[in-house]
């Protein structure tokens, strides 16, 4: 820590010593009022203090500024720069009226500018208020007069019925006064104010006039420069600043020789200075004599003919790409042929790290770098060196292989956009859209945020791979992208609604499947509807081209008209044909109803038979079996005569030609029959 303090103290001491040894002279100081010396109220005014200092060093000397108004100090500042001192007066008022001066002090020297007077016009309207406006006789009231926004020393005047009755001097923008009203009636009270500016309002008459004669000091400086004419760059200038007719004086004498603002040398009686003439340096030389408070100045202007002009550095070609060869040419357009041969002029190309020298051609073939680089050309002849302006070479980047992509989605049969873009490449870049190597359109990208966008339409999915893109930012062959590879969305078509089981076989208790199928690119969103319902029965998004809606255990309530809708990323909505679902009775219900109906029919038949039989009275039919050895004709005639008396008796005649033993006849086989045996 101690070592650091010691080093700091040493550096500061060295700086102060160097600063103390520097020679300088204050050549001039001026104060200007901006925007004008005559302004209106509320104008923003700036006081500018400008000093011209000639110094032997490049750094600005520490200086102290002081600004005065009417001989009173209002502002001071110490500065270490050569910039002008600016003192603002925001929104000036009449109180800012006055004469302003600027004073600069450097070490033991000081100089004050001429005075500049600022005039401000315009005052605000005074405002009068009372603590009460209705009073009684002999009652005291207080009035306040305000000058809005005004500053400085103000004089307020109060008037009663147009007669001044009171006045007050204050340092604020308002004043109070008390009034005692002894007479009854209306009284008019008003006020005015005045801003006090110096004492110019009360000037006396002029005094007697006294003439003062001022004699010029015989001492004066002389400035001599050799050679006196046709001076070329590189030649030696001899400058002499000397005092002629020097008179003995008790005052100290100082001579200052300056070129522009640069102090060349100092002395007391004679100053000699030698230098090389340069066309770029200011040609104004000044010899200044200071004796006491008297300053005498003599100036000379020297015209220096340029030996050769500052070189210009150009590149060819005007645009170059990374790692490409280019040519930098350094050349001075003009040179004094009477003093300089072309072969004497040499050129050097300077970079940040290296330099290249060319005898007199000034041509430098180089290879462009991969990044921006600055080059400077230096021309030299007879000890004179001149630099060109810095040339920044910005090698262009060759465009990279472009990539193609689809903006959004590519829909078959609908226009969609394609972006062609390279990751690297200097602008501008021309992008060309090709279809099977045939150019369709070209877009030039000139801004970093700009994109090459093309609009196309395809009618088949495989057509998208026929598009390519070419990027080009030079005269060389462009870079071609790969074929566009992107998914193509086929709009939906041919919607179908399949019913399982068959419509004729749909019965209660069955499970119903409504299968919705389409042609197109998934994913697809399916919706099933029943006529009469606005909301879908089911919404399902799937990556297949068909899906189903299932209804468990059908009932009669499920009968109705059904259809399905489908939509994919092509946003074209398709709808199937409507299907009528008629839920039939279950099989066991049908069998039960059929059995019941059959039973009912049977019952009806039995009832009908019984009914008809009850309506008809008959003897039960009898079967007459006759066993007789006589011929059947004789037996028949005999039986007919026997049964003719019984017309309601039905009989069946059976004649047995052979005698039969009655005991062997099975009488139960013919119930209700009459058996006759006839021998």
ABEGO torsion letter per residue (X at the ends): XAAAAAAAAAAAAAAAAAAAABBBBBABBBBBBOABABBBBGBBBBBBBBBBBBBABABBBBBBBBBBBGGBBABBBBBABABBBBBBBBGBBAAABEBBBBBBBBEABBBBBBBBBBBBBEBBBBBBBBABABBBBGBBBBBBBBBBGBBEBBBBBBBBGGBBABBBBBABABBBBBBBBABBEBBBBBBBBBBBBEAAABBBBBBBBBBBBBBBBABBBBBBBOBABGBBBGBBBBBBBBBBGBBBBABBBBBBBBBEABBABBBAABBBBBBBBBAABBABBBBBBBBEABBBBBBBBBBBBBABBBBBBBBOBABBBBGBBBBBBBBBABBBAAABBAAABBBBBBBAABBBBBAAAGBBBBBBBABBBBBBBBBBBGGBBBBBBBBBBBBBBBBBBBBBBBBEBBBBGBBBBBBBBBABEBOBBBBBBBBGGBBABBBBBABAABBBBBBBBBABAAAAAABBBBBBABABBBBBBBBBBBBBBBBBBGBBBBBOBBAAABBBGBBBBBBBBBBEBOBBBBBBBBBGBABBABBBBBABABBBBBBBGBBAAABEBBBBBBBBAAGBBBBBBBBBBBBBBBAAAAAAAAAAAAAAAAAAAAAAAAAAAAABBBBBBBBBBBBBABBAAAAAAAAAAAAAABAABBBBBBBBABBBBAAABBAAABBGBBBBBBX
